Amino acid sequence: MAKLTTWMTLEEIEAMEMRMRQLLGPAQRSMPKSEPALRFTRQPADALVDVLRREHVSYELLPHRHTETAIAEAEALEVEPDQVGKTLILKTPSGYARVVLRAGDRLDLEKARRTLGTPDIELADEIELVGAYPEFELGAVPPIGGPFDRVLVDERVFDHPFVVFEAGTHDESIRLRTGELLSIAEAEVADLAEDDRREE
């Protein structure tokens, strides 16, 4: 059954977020002192939302159960995997590059090497990700927000007018127009996925 989505204005979103933070405020203040790791002043999604607001982009923040993969994120949101983008971080001689693929696609490293113009690329490891993207949860780096990186978007992502991706946390996603992602990220579009699709 199709779901109807109502788009909210920026003012409505800000008011809703402020109300949610007010409601959550007492719970955070009452946490035991033995659990300092659970307290924080900024949500992981804030770095991404700041960019979207600055660029005056319409978006939808989608809370969902905790997920560890883009396929699981699609299931939690009850959307097709082809509508969900996953971001991979590549280490290159000139810095990090973010690659956005559909949830069910796999990166073709040879295509990425050709697009990036270097044979010297590899997936960033967890220690590197923690150091490079402290504003996001490990494994939930979105294609925009945080430090400026080169961004490559696989051409198949544009099969849908909207794309969903993690908002810097494993229990929130952002939905926006695919063209807006391209514009905000100053992304390059390329053929990056393996031709033989396999789900994760």
C-alpha positions in Angstrom: 0.0 0.0 0.0 1.4 3.4 -1.0 2.3 5.8 1.8 1.3 9.5 1.5 4.1 11.8 2.5 3.5 15.4 3.6 6.4 17.8 3.0 7.0 20.3 5.8 8.3 23.8 5.5 11.6 24.7 7.0 9.8 26.6 9.8 7.6 23.6 10.6 10.7 21.3 10.8 12.6 23.7 13.0 9.6 24.0 15.4 9.1 20.2 15.5 12.8 19.7 16.2 12.8 22.3 19.0 9.8 20.6 20.5 11.4 17.2 20.4 14.6 18.5 22.0 12.5 20.1 24.8 10.7 16.8 25.4 14.0 14.9 25.4 15.8 17.5 27.5 14.6 16.3 30.9 15.4 12.7 30.1 19.0 13.6 29.1 19.4 15.8 32.2 18.3 12.9 34.4 20.8 10.4 33.1 23.1 8.9 35.8 26.5 10.4 36.0 28.0 6.9 35.5 26.9 7.1 31.8 28.6 10.2 30.4 29.0 8.6 27.0 25.3 8.7 26.4 25.1 12.5 26.9 25.9 14.9 24.0 25.0 18.4 22.9 24.7 17.8 19.2 22.9 15.0 17.4 24.8 13.3 14.6 22.2 14.5 12.1 22.9 18.1 12.9 26.0 18.5 10.7 23.9 17.3 7.7 20.8 19.3 8.6 22.9 22.4 9.0 24.1 22.1 5.3 20.6 21.5 4.1 19.2 24.5 5.9 22.1 26.7 4.7 21.3 25.7 1.1 17.5 26.1 1.6 16.9 22.5 0.5 13.6 20.8 1.3 14.1 17.5 3.0 12.4 15.0 5.2 13.9 13.6 8.4 12.9 9.9 8.7 13.4 8.3 12.1 13.5 4.5 12.1 14.8 1.5 14.1 18.6 1.1 14.3 20.0 -0.4 11.1 23.5 -1.4 10.1 23.1 -1.7 6.3 21.4 0.2 3.6 19.2 -2.8 2.7 18.1 -3.0 6.4 17.5 0.8 6.3 15.2 0.3 3.2 13.3 -2.4 5.0 12.9 -0.3 8.2 11.6 2.6 6.1 9.4 0.3 3.9 10.9 1.7 0.7 12.5 -0.1 -2.3 16.3 -0.6 -1.9 16.8 1.2 -5.2 15.5 4.4 -3.5 18.1 4.2 -0.7 21.7 5.4 -1.2 24.7 4.1 0.7 27.9 6.1 1.1 31.3 4.5 0.8 34.4 6.3 1.8 37.5 5.8 -0.4 41.0 6.9 0.5 42.9 8.4 -2.4 46.2 10.2 -2.7 44.4 13.5 -2.7 42.2 12.8 0.3 38.9 11.1 0.9 36.1 10.6 -1.7 32.5 9.7 -1.0 30.8 7.3 -3.4 27.0 7.0 -3.4 25.5 3.8 -4.7 22.0 2.3 -4.5 21.5 0.0 -1.5 21.7 -3.2 -3.5 24.6 -2.3 -5.6 28.3 -3.0 -5.1 31.2 -0.7 -6.0 33.3 -1.7 -9.0 36.8 -0.6 -7.8 38.1 -0.5 -11.4 35.4 1.9 -12.5 36.2 4.0 -9.4 39.9 4.1 -10.2 39.1 5.3 -13.8 36.7 7.9 -12.6 39.1 9.2 -9.9 42.1 9.0 -12.2 44.3 7.0 -9.9 45.0 3.3 -9.4 45.8 4.1 -5.7 42.4 3.9 -4.0 41.1 1.7 -1.2 38.1 1.7 1.3 38.8 3.8 4.4 39.1 1.7 7.5 37.2 2.2 10.8 40.0 4.1 12.6 40.3 6.5 9.6 36.6 7.0 9.5 36.4 7.9 13.2 39.2 10.5 12.8 37.9 12.0 9.6 34.2 12.2 10.4 33.8 12.6 14.2 30.4 14.4 13.7 28.8 11.2 12.4 28.3 7.7 13.8 30.7 5.1 12.5 29.3 3.5 9.3 26.7 6.3 8.9 28.6 9.0 7.0 26.2 10.7 4.6 27.2 12.0 1.2 27.1 15.6 2.4 28.0 17.4 5.6 31.2 17.4 7.6 34.4 18.0 5.8 34.4 18.8 2.1 35.2 15.7 0.0 35.0 14.9 -3.6 31.6 13.2 -4.1 30.8 10.6 -6.8 27.2 9.5 -7.4 26.5 6.4 -9.4 24.3 7.1 -12.4 21.7 4.5 -11.3 20.8 6.6 -8.2 19.0 8.9 -10.6 16.5 6.2 -11.6 14.3 7.8 -8.8 13.5 11.5 -8.3 14.1 11.1 -4.6 16.9 9.5 -2.6 17.1 8.4 1.0 20.4 8.1 2.9 21.6 7.9 6.5 21.6 11.2 8.3 24.8 10.6 10.1 23.2 8.2 12.5 21.9 4.6 12.2 18.4 5.5 13.3 17.6 8.5 11.2 17.5 9.0 7.4 17.1 12.0 5.1 14.9 12.0 2.0 15.5 14.7 -0.6 15.4 15.2 -4.4 18.2 13.4 -6.2 19.0 16.5 -8.1 19.4 18.5 -4.9 22.0 15.9 -3.7 23.9 16.4 -6.9 23.8 20.2 -6.5 24.6 20.5 -2.8 27.5 17.9 -2.9 28.8 19.4 -6.1 28.9 15.7 -7.1 30.1 14.0 -10.2 27.8 11.4 -11.8 29.5 8.3 -13.1 29.1 4.6 -13.8 30.5 3.1 -10.6 28.5 0.0 -9.7 29.3 -3.5 -10.7 27.3 -4.6 -13.7 26.2 -7.8 -12.1 24.0 -6.6 -9.2 24.1 -8.5 -5.9 22.4 -7.5 -2.7 24.4 -7.2 0.5 
